[in-house]
Amino acid sequence: MIGEAIEGFWIAPEVGLYYASAGSASAVGYSAGGLLGYTFVWGHFVLSLGAGARYIDITAGSGGSTVSASGVAPALRLSIGAAF
């Protein structure tokens, strides 16, 4: 909260865990990936843009049967804020 906002290129690793439940159905999963981007600073206005990829693996089940999905998906970032 103090100091100056940092402008420039950045690299960010990413790890995610997922759980969802609705009635008797539930899903669990994970993802791992990375992004690369740039943060712009104009006075007190900050804009951060990034793109990358992540591997996702999700398994859903209901009533004794399960379905799985996995693969590589795009990862995008858009962040707008204020620096003060």
N, CA, C and O atoms as a Maestro MAE file, in Angstrom:
{
 s_m_m2io_version
 :::
 2.0.0
}

f_m_ct {
 s_m_title
 :::
 protein
 m_atom[336] {
  # First column is atom index #
  i_m_mmod_type
  r_m_x_coord
  r_m_y_coord
  r_m_z_coord
  i_m_residue_number
  s_m_chain_name
  s_m_pdb_residue_name
  s_m_pdb_atom_name
  i_m_atomic_number
  :::
  1 25 0.811 -1.203 0.000 1 A "MET " " N  " 7
  2 3 0.000 0.000 0.000 1 A "MET " " CA " 6
  3 2 0.849 1.259 0.000 1 A "MET " " C  " 6
  4 15 0.325 2.358 -0.180 1 A "MET " " O  " 8
  5 25 2.167 1.112 0.202 2 A "ILE " " N  " 7
  6 3 3.018 2.291 0.156 2 A "ILE " " CA " 6
  7 2 4.068 2.098 -0.928 2 A "ILE " " C  " 6
  8 15 4.332 0.970 -1.346 2 A "ILE " " O  " 8
  9 25 4.658 3.174 -1.377 3 A "GLY " " N  " 7
  10 3 5.654 3.084 -2.439 3 A "GLY " " CA " 6
  11 2 5.015 3.324 -3.793 3 A "GLY " " C  " 6
  12 15 3.878 3.786 -3.882 3 A "GLY " " O  " 8
  13 25 5.753 3.007 -4.844 4 A "GLU " " N  " 7
  14 3 5.271 3.219 -6.203 4 A "GLU " " CA " 6
  15 2 4.801 1.916 -6.828 4 A "GLU " " C  " 6
  16 15 5.331 0.846 -6.529 4 A "GLU " " O  " 8
  17 25 3.797 2.013 -7.703 5 A "ALA " " N  " 7
  18 3 3.336 0.836 -8.448 5 A "ALA " " CA " 6
  19 2 4.419 0.438 -9.446 5 A "ALA " " C  " 6
  20 15 5.048 1.296 -10.064 5 A "ALA " " O  " 8
  21 25 4.629 -0.849 -9.596 6 A "ILE " " N  " 7
  22 3 5.672 -1.359 -10.478 6 A "ILE " " CA " 6
  23 2 5.118 -1.550 -11.886 6 A "ILE " " C  " 6
  24 15 4.092 -2.203 -12.075 6 A "ILE " " O  " 8
  25 25 5.806 -0.974 -12.869 7 A "GLU " " N  " 7
  26 3 5.429 -1.116 -14.270 7 A "GLU " " CA " 6
  27 2 6.430 -2.036 -14.945 7 A "GLU " " C  " 6
  28 15 7.624 -1.989 -14.647 7 A "GLU " " O  " 8
  29 25 5.940 -2.880 -15.864 8 A "GLY " " N  " 7
  30 3 6.860 -3.722 -16.607 8 A "GLY " " CA " 6
  31 2 6.356 -5.130 -16.815 8 A "GLY " " C  " 6
  32 15 5.204 -5.455 -16.529 8 A "GLY " " O  " 8
  33 25 7.271 -5.975 -17.331 9 A "PHE " " N  " 7
  34 3 6.954 -7.369 -17.615 9 A "PHE " " CA " 6
  35 2 6.917 -8.189 -16.326 9 A "PHE " " C  " 6
  36 15 7.614 -7.874 -15.361 9 A "PHE " " O  " 8
  37 25 6.105 -9.235 -16.317 10 A "TRP " " N  " 7
  38 3 6.022 -10.141 -15.184 10 A "TRP " " CA " 6
  39 2 5.771 -11.571 -15.670 10 A "TRP " " C  " 6
  40 15 5.248 -11.789 -16.763 10 A "TRP " " O  " 8
  41 25 6.157 -12.535 -14.833 11 A "ILE " " N  " 7
  42 3 5.912 -13.959 -15.066 11 A "ILE " " CA " 6
  43 2 5.260 -14.489 -13.795 11 A "ILE " " C  " 6
  44 15 5.721 -14.193 -12.693 11 A "ILE " " O  " 8
  45 25 4.184 -15.276 -13.941 12 A "ALA " " N  " 7
  46 3 3.462 -15.768 -12.763 12 A "ALA " " CA " 6
  47 2 3.112 -17.245 -12.896 12 A "ALA " " C  " 6
  48 15 2.403 -17.628 -13.827 12 A "ALA " " O  " 8
  49 25 3.597 -18.082 -11.979 13 A "PRO " " N  " 7
  50 3 3.137 -19.470 -11.945 13 A "PRO " " CA " 6
  51 2 1.733 -19.503 -11.351 13 A "PRO " " C  " 6
  52 15 1.328 -18.568 -10.661 13 A "PRO " " O  " 8
  53 25 0.994 -20.570 -11.615 14 A "GLU " " N  " 7
  54 3 -0.391 -20.657 -11.162 14 A "GLU " " CA " 6
  55 2 -0.724 -22.101 -10.801 14 A "GLU " " C  " 6
  56 15 -0.400 -23.025 -11.547 14 A "GLU " " O  " 8
  57 25 -1.372 -22.291 -9.651 15 A "VAL " " N  " 7
  58 3 -1.846 -23.605 -9.226 15 A "VAL " " CA " 6
  59 2 -3.254 -23.416 -8.686 15 A "VAL " " C  " 6
  60 15 -3.510 -22.471 -7.939 15 A "VAL " " O  " 8
  61 25 -4.169 -24.303 -9.053 16 A "GLY " " N  " 7
  62 3 -5.542 -24.196 -8.577 16 A "GLY " " CA " 6
  63 2 -6.107 -25.541 -8.154 16 A "GLY " " C  " 6
  64 15 -5.776 -26.578 -8.728 16 A "GLY " " O  " 8
  65 25 -6.974 -25.509 -7.128 17 A "LEU " " N  " 7
  66 3 -7.719 -26.681 -6.682 17 A "LEU " " CA " 6
  67 2 -9.196 -26.338 -6.764 17 A "LEU " " C  " 6
  68 15 -9.586 -25.216 -6.441 17 A "LEU " " O  " 8
  69 25 -10.026 -27.286 -7.191 18 A "TYR " " N  " 7
  70 3 -11.440 -27.022 -7.413 18 A "TYR " " CA " 6
  71 2 -12.304 -28.058 -6.724 18 A "TYR " " C  " 6
  72 15 -11.959 -29.238 -6.681 18 A "TYR " " O  " 8
  73 25 -13.427 -27.616 -6.184 19 A "TYR " " N  " 7
  74 3 -14.439 -28.506 -5.653 19 A "TYR " " CA " 6
  75 2 -15.794 -27.838 -5.859 19 A "TYR " " C  " 6
  76 15 -15.961 -26.658 -5.551 19 A "TYR " " O  " 8
  77 25 -16.753 -28.586 -6.373 20 A "ALA " " N  " 7
  78 3 -18.116 -28.073 -6.555 20 A "ALA " " CA " 6
  79 2 -19.093 -29.181 -6.197 20 A "ALA " " C  " 6
  80 15 -18.829 -30.358 -6.440 20 A "ALA " " O  " 8
  81 25 -20.227 -28.793 -5.615 21 A "SER " " N  " 7
  82 3 -21.230 -29.771 -5.230 21 A "SER " " CA " 6
  83 2 -22.618 -29.186 -5.479 21 A "SER " " C  " 6
  84 15 -22.882 -28.025 -5.168 21 A "SER " " O  " 8
  85 25 -23.500 -30.010 -6.045 22 A "ALA " " N  " 7
  86 3 -24.883 -29.609 -6.280 22 A "ALA " " CA " 6
  87 2 -25.758 -30.845 -6.120 22 A "ALA " " C  " 6
  88 15 -25.731 -31.740 -6.965 22 A "ALA " " O  " 8
  89 25 -26.530 -30.899 -5.043 23 A "GLY " " N  " 7
  90 3 -27.346 -32.078 -4.795 23 A "GLY " " CA " 6
  91 2 -26.475 -33.293 -4.572 23 A "GLY " " C  " 6
  92 15 -25.594 -33.270 -3.713 23 A "GLY " " O  " 8
  93 25 -26.701 -34.365 -5.333 24 A "SER " " N  " 7
  94 3 -25.907 -35.582 -5.188 24 A "SER " " CA " 6
  95 2 -24.681 -35.591 -6.098 24 A "SER " " C  " 6
  96 15 -23.889 -36.533 -6.048 24 A "SER " " O  " 8
  97 25 -24.510 -34.563 -6.925 25 A "ALA " " N  " 7
  98 3 -23.365 -34.482 -7.842 25 A "ALA " " CA " 6
  99 2 -22.245 -33.651 -7.220 25 A "ALA " " C  " 6
  100 15 -22.497 -32.679 -6.508 25 A "ALA " " O  " 8
  101 25 -21.005 -34.051 -7.500 26 A "SER " " N  " 7
  102 3 -19.858 -33.273 -7.038 26 A "SER " " CA " 6
  103 2 -18.740 -33.394 -8.055 26 A "SER " " C  " 6
  104 15 -18.710 -34.325 -8.860 26 A "SER " " O  " 8
  105 25 -17.820 -32.438 -8.009 27 A "ALA " " N  " 7
  106 3 -16.673 -32.424 -8.920 27 A "ALA " " CA " 6
  107 2 -15.440 -31.959 -8.162 27 A "ALA " " C  " 6
  108 15 -15.527 -31.081 -7.303 27 A "ALA " " O  " 8
  109 25 -14.296 -32.545 -8.478 28 A "VAL " " N  " 7
  110 3 -13.008 -32.136 -7.916 28 A "VAL " " CA " 6
  111 2 -12.006 -32.019 -9.061 28 A "VAL " " C  " 6
  112 15 -12.116 -32.718 -10.068 28 A "VAL " " O  " 8
  113 25 -11.050 -31.147 -8.901 29 A "GLY " " N  " 7
  114 3 -10.054 -31.000 -9.955 29 A "GLY " " CA " 6
  115 2 -8.881 -30.150 -9.519 29 A "GLY " " C  " 6
  116 15 -8.852 -29.617 -8.410 29 A "GLY " " O  " 8
  117 25 -7.920 -30.035 -10.408 30 A "TYR " " N  " 7
  118 3 -6.753 -29.205 -10.169 30 A "TYR " " CA " 6
  119 2 -6.278 -28.614 -11.489 30 A "TYR " " C  " 6
  120 15 -6.644 -29.092 -12.563 30 A "TYR " " O  " 8
  121 25 -5.469 -27.580 -11.399 31 A "SER " " N  " 7
  122 3 -4.845 -26.998 -12.589 31 A "SER " " CA " 6
  123 2 -3.459 -26.487 -12.216 31 A "SER " " C  " 6
  124 15 -3.190 -26.188 -11.053 31 A "SER " " O  " 8
  125 25 -2.593 -26.391 -13.204 32 A "ALA " " N  " 7
  126 3 -1.251 -25.842 -13.025 32 A "ALA " " CA " 6
  127 2 -0.832 -25.209 -14.340 32 A "ALA " " C  " 6
  128 15 -1.073 -25.765 -15.411 32 A "ALA " " O  " 8
  129 25 -0.211 -24.053 -14.254 33 A "GLY " " N  " 7
  130 3 0.211 -23.380 -15.477 33 A "GLY " " CA " 6
  131 2 1.004 -22.127 -15.178 33 A "GLY " " C  " 6
  132 15 1.573 -21.974 -14.098 33 A "GLY " " O  " 8
  133 25 1.032 -21.247 -16.135 34 A "GLY " " N  " 7
  134 3 1.770 -20.010 -15.979 34 A "GLY " " CA " 6
  135 2 1.289 -18.941 -16.929 34 A "GLY " " C  " 6
  136 15 0.702 -19.228 -17.973 34 A "GLY " " O  " 8
  137 25 1.546 -17.704 -16.552 35 A "LEU " " N  " 7
  138 3 1.188 -16.551 -17.363 35 A "LEU " " CA " 6
  139 2 2.404 -15.648 -17.526 35 A "LEU " " C  " 6
  140 15 3.333 -15.672 -16.719 35 A "LEU " " O  " 8
  141 25 2.373 -14.864 -18.574 36 A "LEU " " N  " 7
  142 3 3.391 -13.842 -18.796 36 A "LEU " " CA " 6
  143 2 2.667 -12.607 -19.298 36 A "LEU " " C  " 6
  144 15 1.755 -12.711 -20.119 36 A "LEU " " O  " 8
  145 25 3.064 -11.443 -18.815 37 A "GLY " " N  " 7
  146 3 2.328 -10.242 -19.189 37 A "GLY " " CA " 6
  147 2 3.086 -8.967 -18.917 37 A "GLY " " C  " 6
  148 15 4.295 -8.966 -18.685 37 A "GLY " " O  " 8
  149 25 2.328 -7.864 -18.954 38 A "TYR " " N  " 7
  150 3 2.913 -6.543 -18.774 38 A "TYR " " CA " 6
  151 2 1.935 -5.685 -17.972 38 A "TYR " " C  " 6
  152 15 0.724 -5.756 -18.181 38 A "TYR " " O  " 8
  153 25 2.463 -4.878 -17.059 39 A "THR " " N  " 7
  154 3 1.662 -3.942 -16.290 39 A "THR " " CA " 6
  155 2 2.015 -2.522 -16.708 39 A "THR " " C  " 6
  156 15 3.182 -2.130 -16.703 39 A "THR " " O  " 8
  157 25 0.979 -1.751 -17.073 40 A "PHE " " N  " 7
  158 3 1.118 -0.349 -17.462 40 A "PHE " " CA " 6
  159 2 0.654 0.527 -16.302 40 A "PHE " " C  " 6
  160 15 -0.328 0.202 -15.635 40 A "PHE " " O  " 8
  161 25 1.352 1.634 -16.059 41 A "VAL " " N  " 7
  162 3 0.959 2.580 -15.024 41 A "VAL " " CA " 6
  163 2 0.919 3.971 -15.637 41 A "VAL " " C  " 6
  164 15 1.914 4.440 -16.189 41 A "VAL " " O  " 8
  165 25 -0.239 4.636 -15.539 42 A "TRP " " N  " 7
  166 3 -0.422 6.024 -15.996 42 A "TRP " " CA " 6
  167 2 -0.936 6.812 -14.811 42 A "TRP " " C  " 6
  168 15 -2.128 6.773 -14.505 42 A "TRP " " O  " 8
  169 25 -0.046 7.527 -14.142 43 A "GLY " " N  " 7
  170 3 -0.454 8.281 -12.952 43 A "GLY " " CA " 6
  171 2 -0.962 7.331 -11.879 43 A "GLY " " C  " 6
  172 15 -0.199 6.532 -11.336 43 A "GLY " " O  " 8
  173 25 -2.265 7.422 -11.573 44 A "HIS " " N  " 7
  174 3 -2.876 6.543 -10.573 44 A "HIS " " CA " 6
  175 2 -3.621 5.368 -11.208 44 A "HIS " " C  " 6
  176 15 -4.194 4.547 -10.492 44 A "HIS " " O  " 8
  177 25 -3.623 5.276 -12.519 45 A "PHE " " N  " 7
  178 3 -4.337 4.217 -13.238 45 A "PHE " " CA " 6
  179 2 -3.385 3.072 -13.566 45 A "PHE " " C  " 6
  180 15 -2.278 3.309 -14.050 45 A "PHE " " O  " 8
  181 25 -3.803 1.831 -13.309 46 A "VAL " " N  " 7
  182 3 -2.970 0.654 -13.557 46 A "VAL " " CA " 6
  183 2 -3.746 -0.338 -14.421 46 A "VAL " " C  " 6
  184 15 -4.904 -0.644 -14.140 46 A "VAL " " O  " 8
  185 25 -3.101 -0.835 -15.471 47 A "LEU " " N  " 7
  186 3 -3.684 -1.851 -16.345 47 A "LEU " " CA " 6
  187 2 -2.674 -2.985 -16.487 47 A "LEU " " C  " 6
  188 15 -1.523 -2.755 -16.858 47 A "LEU " " O  " 8
  189 25 -3.110 -4.212 -16.192 48 A "SER " " N  " 7
  190 3 -2.236 -5.370 -16.292 48 A "SER " " CA " 6
  191 2 -2.867 -6.387 -17.236 48 A "SER " " C  " 6
  192 15 -4.020 -6.778 -17.057 48 A "SER " " O  " 8
  193 25 -2.102 -6.814 -18.245 49 A "LEU " " N  " 7
  194 3 -2.564 -7.782 -19.235 49 A "LEU " " CA " 6
  195 2 -1.617 -8.970 -19.251 49 A "LEU " " C  " 6
  196 15 -0.403 -8.800 -19.136 49 A "LEU " " O  " 8
  197 25 -2.165 -10.174 -19.395 50 A "GLY " " N  " 7
  198 3 -1.313 -11.350 -19.444 50 A "GLY " " CA " 6
  199 2 -1.982 -12.498 -20.169 50 A "GLY " " C  " 6
  200 15 -3.205 -12.532 -20.308 50 A "GLY " " O  " 8
  201 25 -1.172 -13.436 -20.630 51 A "ALA " " N  " 7
  202 3 -1.671 -14.635 -21.311 51 A "ALA " " CA " 6
  203 2 -0.720 -15.787 -21.030 51 A "ALA " " C  " 6
  204 15 0.472 -15.591 -20.792 51 A "ALA " " O  " 8
  205 25 -1.272 -16.987 -21.064 52 A "GLY " " N  " 7
  206 3 -0.469 -18.173 -20.833 52 A "GLY " " CA " 6
  207 2 -1.296 -19.416 -21.070 52 A "GLY " " C  " 6
  208 15 -2.255 -19.403 -21.841 52 A "GLY " " O  " 8
  209 25 -0.920 -20.483 -20.404 53 A "ALA " " N  " 7
  210 3 -1.634 -21.750 -20.557 53 A "ALA " " CA " 6
  211 2 -1.641 -22.472 -19.224 53 A "ALA " " C  " 6
  212 15 -0.786 -22.247 -18.367 53 A "ALA " " O  " 8
  213 25 -2.636 -23.354 -19.069 54 A "ARG " " N  " 7
  214 3 -2.730 -24.178 -17.871 54 A "ARG " " CA " 6
  215 2 -3.217 -25.567 -18.241 54 A "ARG " " C  " 6
  216 15 -3.981 -25.729 -19.193 54 A "ARG " " O  " 8
  217 25 -2.779 -26.570 -17.492 55 A "TYR " " N  " 7
  218 3 -3.272 -27.932 -17.632 55 A "TYR " " CA " 6
  219 2 -4.365 -28.110 -16.589 55 A "TYR " " C  " 6
  220 15 -4.156 -27.797 -15.417 55 A "TYR " " O  " 8
  221 25 -5.534 -28.611 -17.001 56 A "ILE " " N  " 7
  222 3 -6.669 -28.790 -16.106 56 A "ILE " " CA " 6
  223 2 -7.071 -30.263 -16.099 56 A "ILE " " C  " 6
  224 15 -7.093 -30.912 -17.145 56 A "ILE " " O  " 8
  225 25 -7.389 -30.788 -14.909 57 A "ASP " " N  " 7
  226 3 -7.908 -32.147 -14.766 57 A "ASP " " CA " 6
  227 2 -9.080 -32.097 -13.786 57 A "ASP " " C  " 6
  228 15 -8.894 -31.744 -12.621 57 A "ASP " " O  " 8
  229 25 -10.292 -32.449 -14.246 58 A "ILE " " N  " 7
  230 3 -11.503 -32.389 -13.427 58 A "ILE " " CA " 6
  231 2 -12.243 -33.712 -13.536 58 A "ILE " " C  " 6
  232 15 -12.374 -34.276 -14.623 58 A "ILE " " O  " 8
  233 25 -12.731 -34.205 -12.390 59 A "THR " " N  " 7
  234 3 -13.541 -35.415 -12.350 59 A "THR " " CA " 6
  235 2 -14.853 -35.095 -11.643 59 A "THR " " C  " 6
  236 15 -14.844 -34.558 -10.535 59 A "THR " " O  " 8
  237 25 -15.976 -35.419 -12.272 60 A "ALA " " N  " 7
  238 3 -17.297 -35.182 -11.699 60 A "ALA " " CA " 6
  239 2 -18.007 -36.514 -11.518 60 A "ALA " " C  " 6
  240 15 -17.853 -37.424 -12.333 60 A "ALA " " O  " 8
  241 25 -18.781 -36.625 -10.449 61 A "GLY " " N  " 7
  242 3 -19.497 -37.858 -10.195 61 A "GLY " " CA " 6
  243 2 -20.889 -37.619 -9.667 61 A "GLY " " C  " 6
  244 15 -21.149 -36.624 -8.991 61 A "GLY " " O  " 8
  245 25 -21.792 -38.547 -9.983 62 A "SER " " N  " 7
  246 3 -23.159 -38.488 -9.502 62 A "SER " " CA " 6
  247 2 -23.773 -39.878 -9.600 62 A "SER " " C  " 6
  248 15 -23.695 -40.522 -10.646 62 A "SER " " O  " 8
  249 25 -24.380 -40.340 -8.519 63 A "GLY " " N  " 7
  250 3 -25.069 -41.626 -8.543 63 A "GLY " " CA " 6
  251 2 -24.185 -42.806 -8.890 63 A "GLY " " C  " 6
  252 15 -24.662 -43.747 -9.524 63 A "GLY " " O  " 8
  253 25 -22.934 -42.798 -8.508 64 A "GLY " " N  " 7
  254 3 -22.049 -43.915 -8.775 64 A "GLY " " CA " 6
  255 2 -21.309 -43.879 -10.103 64 A "GLY " " C  " 6
  256 15 -20.428 -44.708 -10.329 64 A "GLY " " O  " 8
  257 25 -21.637 -42.950 -10.983 65 A "SER " " N  " 7
  258 3 -20.900 -42.835 -12.252 65 A "SER " " CA " 6
  259 2 -20.049 -41.574 -12.235 65 A "SER " " C  " 6
  260 15 -20.410 -40.579 -11.607 65 A "SER " " O  " 8
  261 25 -18.913 -41.623 -12.930 66 A "THR " " N  " 7
  262 3 -18.009 -40.474 -12.987 66 A "THR " " CA " 6
  263 2 -17.665 -40.120 -14.427 66 A "THR " " C  " 6
  264 15 -17.711 -40.952 -15.334 66 A "THR " " O  " 8
  265 25 -17.322 -38.866 -14.593 67 A "VAL " " N  " 7
  266 3 -16.884 -38.340 -15.889 67 A "VAL " " CA " 6
  267 2 -15.635 -37.511 -15.629 67 A "VAL " " C  " 6
  268 15 -15.595 -36.738 -14.671 67 A "VAL " " O  " 8
  269 25 -14.614 -37.662 -16.470 68 A "SER " " N  " 7
  270 3 -13.372 -36.903 -16.323 68 A "SER " " CA " 6
  271 2 -13.088 -36.088 -17.572 68 A "SER " " C  " 6
  272 15 -13.453 -36.468 -18.684 68 A "SER " " O  " 8
  273 25 -12.437 -34.975 -17.363 69 A "ALA " " N  " 7
  274 3 -11.988 -34.136 -18.474 69 A "ALA " " CA " 6
  275 2 -10.616 -33.585 -18.104 69 A "ALA " " C  " 6
  276 15 -10.387 -33.190 -16.961 69 A "ALA " " O  " 8
  277 25 -9.709 -33.560 -19.073 70 A "SER " " N  " 7
  278 3 -8.392 -32.987 -18.823 70 A "SER " " CA " 6
  279 2 -7.824 -32.456 -20.129 70 A "SER " " C  " 6
  280 15 -8.227 -32.870 -21.216 70 A "SER " " O  " 8
  281 25 -6.890 -31.538 -20.003 71 A "GLY " " N  " 7
  282 3 -6.240 -30.986 -21.178 71 A "GLY " " CA " 6
  283 2 -5.665 -29.613 -20.907 71 A "GLY " " C  " 6
  284 15 -5.739 -29.102 -19.790 71 A "GLY " " O  " 8
  285 25 -5.098 -29.029 -21.930 72 A "VAL " " N  " 7
  286 3 -4.485 -27.709 -21.847 72 A "VAL " " CA " 6
  287 2 -5.507 -26.661 -22.276 72 A "VAL " " C  " 6
  288 15 -6.211 -26.838 -23.270 72 A "VAL " " O  " 8
  289 25 -5.579 -25.575 -21.524 73 A "ALA " " N  " 7
  290 3 -6.520 -24.493 -21.817 73 A "ALA " " CA " 6
  291 2 -5.795 -23.155 -21.718 73 A "ALA " " C  " 6
  292 15 -4.789 -23.047 -21.016 73 A "ALA " " O  " 8
  293 25 -6.299 -22.129 -22.417 74 A "PRO " " N  " 7
  294 3 -5.676 -20.813 -22.312 74 A "PRO " " CA " 6
  295 2 -5.930 -20.195 -20.940 74 A "PRO " " C  " 6
  296 15 -6.942 -20.476 -20.297 74 A "PRO " " O  " 8
  297 25 -5.008 -19.360 -20.508 75 A "ALA " " N  " 7
  298 3 -5.148 -18.597 -19.270 75 A "ALA " " CA " 6
  299 2 -4.953 -17.131 -19.619 75 A "ALA " " C  " 6
  300 15 -3.913 -16.759 -20.164 75 A "ALA " " O  " 8
  301 25 -5.935 -16.294 -19.314 76 A "LEU " " N  " 7
  302 3 -5.877 -14.868 -19.649 76 A "LEU " " CA " 6
  303 2 -6.034 -14.023 -18.403 76 A "LEU " " C  " 6
  304 15 -6.696 -14.438 -17.452 76 A "LEU " " O  " 8
  305 25 -5.436 -12.848 -18.395 77 A "ARG " " N  " 7
  306 3 -5.540 -11.934 -17.259 77 A "ARG " " CA " 6
  307 2 -5.799 -10.525 -17.768 77 A "ARG " " C  " 6
  308 15 -5.150 -10.054 -18.701 77 A "ARG " " O  " 8
  309 25 -6.757 -9.866 -17.138 78 A "LEU " " N  " 7
  310 3 -7.033 -8.444 -17.350 78 A "LEU " " CA " 6
  311 2 -7.312 -7.860 -15.982 78 A "LEU " " C  " 6
  312 15 -8.256 -8.275 -15.309 78 A "LEU " " O  " 8
  313 25 -6.515 -6.917 -15.568 79 A "SER " " N  " 7
  314 3 -6.689 -6.302 -14.257 79 A "SER " " CA " 6
  315 2 -6.595 -4.799 -14.408 79 A "SER " " C  " 6
  316 15 -5.655 -4.282 -15.011 79 A "SER " " O  " 8
  317 25 -7.579 -4.095 -13.854 80 A "ILE " " N  " 7
  318 3 -7.617 -2.636 -13.902 80 A "ILE " " CA " 6
  319 2 -7.697 -2.151 -12.458 80 A "ILE " " C  " 6
  320 15 -8.487 -2.669 -11.669 80 A "ILE " " O  " 8
  321 25 -6.889 -1.168 -12.116 81 A "GLY " " N  " 7
  322 3 -6.906 -0.698 -10.729 81 A "GLY " " CA " 6
  323 2 -6.372 0.708 -10.587 81 A "GLY " " C  " 6
  324 15 -6.117 1.415 -11.562 81 A "GLY " " O  " 8
  325 25 -6.212 1.086 -9.324 82 A "ALA " " N  " 7
  326 3 -5.690 2.408 -8.997 82 A "ALA " " CA " 6
  327 2 -4.499 2.245 -8.084 82 A "ALA " " C  " 6
  328 15 -4.504 1.398 -7.192 82 A "ALA " " O  " 8
  329 25 -3.485 3.046 -8.300 83 A "ALA " " N  " 7
  330 3 -2.293 3.053 -7.453 83 A "ALA " " CA " 6
  331 2 -2.229 4.402 -6.732 83 A "ALA " " C  " 6
  332 15 -2.412 5.455 -7.342 83 A "ALA " " O  " 8
  333 25 -1.970 4.348 -5.452 84 A "PHE " " N  " 7
  334 3 -1.881 5.599 -4.697 84 A "PHE " " CA " 6
  335 2 -0.943 5.451 -3.529 84 A "PHE " " C  " 6
  336 15 -0.740 6.404 -2.775 84 A "PHE " " O  " 8
  :::
 }
 m_bond[335] {
  # First column is bond index #
  i_m_from
  i_m_to
  i_m_order
  :::
  1 1 2 1
  2 2 3 1
  3 3 4 2
  4 3 5 1
  5 5 6 1
  6 6 7 1
  7 7 8 2
  8 7 9 1
  9 9 10 1
  10 10 11 1
  11 11 12 2
  12 11 13 1
  13 13 14 1
  14 14 15 1
  15 15 16 2
  16 15 17 1
  17 17 18 1
  18 18 19 1
  19 19 20 2
  20 19 21 1
  21 21 22 1
  22 22 23 1
  23 23 24 2
  24 23 25 1
  25 25 26 1
  26 26 27 1
  27 27 28 2
  28 27 29 1
  29 29 30 1
  30 30 31 1
  31 31 32 2
  32 31 33 1
  33 33 34 1
  34 34 35 1
  35 35 36 2
  36 35 37 1
  37 37 38 1
  38 38 39 1
  39 39 40 2
  40 39 41 1
  41 41 42 1
  42 42 43 1
  43 43 44 2
  44 43 45 1
  45 45 46 1
  46 46 47 1
  47 47 48 2
  48 47 49 1
  49 49 50 1
  50 50 51 1
  51 51 52 2
  52 51 53 1
  53 53 54 1
  54 54 55 1
  55 55 56 2
  56 55 57 1
  57 57 58 1
  58 58 59 1
  59 59 60 2
  60 59 61 1
  61 61 62 1
  62 62 63 1
  63 63 64 2
  64 63 65 1
  65 65 66 1
  66 66 67 1
  67 67 68 2
  68 67 69 1
  69 69 70 1
  70 70 71 1
  71 71 72 2
  72 71 73 1
  73 73 74 1
  74 74 75 1
  75 75 76 2
  76 75 77 1
  77 77 78 1
  78 78 79 1
  79 79 80 2
  80 79 81 1
  81 81 82 1
  82 82 83 1
  83 83 84 2
  84 83 85 1
  85 85 86 1
  86 86 87 1
  87 87 88 2
  88 87 89 1
  89 89 90 1
  90 90 91 1
  91 91 92 2
  92 91 93 1
  93 93 94 1
  94 94 95 1
  95 95 96 2
  96 95 97 1
  97 97 98 1
  98 98 99 1
  99 99 100 2
  100 99 101 1
  101 101 102 1
  102 102 103 1
  103 103 104 2
  104 103 105 1
  105 105 106 1
  106 106 107 1
  107 107 108 2
  108 107 109 1
  109 109 110 1
  110 110 111 1
  111 111 112 2
  112 111 113 1
  113 113 114 1
  114 114 115 1
  115 115 116 2
  116 115 117 1
  117 117 118 1
  118 118 119 1
  119 119 120 2
  120 119 121 1
  121 121 122 1
  122 122 123 1
  123 123 124 2
  124 123 125 1
  125 125 126 1
  126 126 127 1
  127 127 128 2
  128 127 129 1
  129 129 130 1
  130 130 131 1
  131 131 132 2
  132 131 133 1
  133 133 134 1
  134 134 135 1
  135 135 136 2
  136 135 137 1
  137 137 138 1
  138 138 139 1
  139 139 140 2
  140 139 141 1
  141 141 142 1
  142 142 143 1
  143 143 144 2
  144 143 145 1
  145 145 146 1
  146 146 147 1
  147 147 148 2
  148 147 149 1
  149 149 150 1
  150 150 151 1
  151 151 152 2
  152 151 153 1
  153 153 154 1
  154 154 155 1
  155 155 156 2
  156 155 157 1
  157 157 158 1
  158 158 159 1
  159 159 160 2
  160 159 161 1
  161 161 162 1
  162 162 163 1
  163 163 164 2
  164 163 165 1
  165 165 166 1
  166 166 167 1
  167 167 168 2
  168 167 169 1
  169 169 170 1
  170 170 171 1
  171 171 172 2
  172 171 173 1
  173 173 174 1
  174 174 175 1
  175 175 176 2
  176 175 177 1
  177 177 178 1
  178 178 179 1
  179 179 180 2
  180 179 181 1
  181 181 182 1
  182 182 183 1
  183 183 184 2
  184 183 185 1
  185 185 186 1
  186 186 187 1
  187 187 188 2
  188 187 189 1
  189 189 190 1
  190 190 191 1
  191 191 192 2
  192 191 193 1
  193 193 194 1
  194 194 195 1
  195 195 196 2
  196 195 197 1
  197 197 198 1
  198 198 199 1
  199 199 200 2
  200 199 201 1
  201 201 202 1
  202 202 203 1
  203 203 204 2
  204 203 205 1
  205 205 206 1
  206 206 207 1
  207 207 208 2
  208 207 209 1
  209 209 210 1
  210 210 211 1
  211 211 212 2
  212 211 213 1
  213 213 214 1
  214 214 215 1
  215 215 216 2
  216 215 217 1
  217 217 218 1
  218 218 219 1
  219 219 220 2
  220 219 221 1
  221 221 222 1
  222 222 223 1
  223 223 224 2
  224 223 225 1
  225 225 226 1
  226 226 227 1
  227 227 228 2
  228 227 229 1
  229 229 230 1
  230 230 231 1
  231 231 232 2
  232 231 233 1
  233 233 234 1
  234 234 235 1
  235 235 236 2
  236 235 237 1
  237 237 238 1
  238 238 239 1
  239 239 240 2
  240 239 241 1
  241 241 242 1
  242 242 243 1
  243 243 244 2
  244 243 245 1
  245 245 246 1
  246 246 247 1
  247 247 248 2
  248 247 249 1
  249 249 250 1
  250 250 251 1
  251 251 252 2
  252 251 253 1
  253 253 254 1
  254 254 255 1
  255 255 256 2
  256 255 257 1
  257 257 258 1
  258 258 259 1
  259 259 260 2
  260 259 261 1
  261 261 262 1
  262 262 263 1
  263 263 264 2
  264 263 265 1
  265 265 266 1
  266 266 267 1
  267 267 268 2
  268 267 269 1
  269 269 270 1
  270 270 271 1
  271 271 272 2
  272 271 273 1
  273 273 274 1
  274 274 275 1
  275 275 276 2
  276 275 277 1
  277 277 278 1
  278 278 279 1
  279 279 280 2
  280 279 281 1
  281 281 282 1
  282 282 283 1
  283 283 284 2
  284 283 285 1
  285 285 286 1
  286 286 287 1
  287 287 288 2
  288 287 289 1
  289 289 290 1
  290 290 291 1
  291 291 292 2
  292 291 293 1
  293 293 294 1
  294 294 295 1
  295 295 296 2
  296 295 297 1
  297 297 298 1
  298 298 299 1
  299 299 300 2
  300 299 301 1
  301 301 302 1
  302 302 303 1
  303 303 304 2
  304 303 305 1
  305 305 306 1
  306 306 307 1
  307 307 308 2
  308 307 309 1
  309 309 310 1
  310 310 311 1
  311 311 312 2
  312 311 313 1
  313 313 314 1
  314 314 315 1
  315 315 316 2
  316 315 317 1
  317 317 318 1
  318 318 319 1
  319 319 320 2
  320 319 321 1
  321 321 322 1
  322 322 323 1
  323 323 324 2
  324 323 325 1
  325 325 326 1
  326 326 327 1
  327 327 328 2
  328 327 329 1
  329 329 330 1
  330 330 331 1
  331 331 332 2
  332 331 333 1
  333 333 334 1
  334 334 335 1
  335 335 336 2
  :::
 }
}
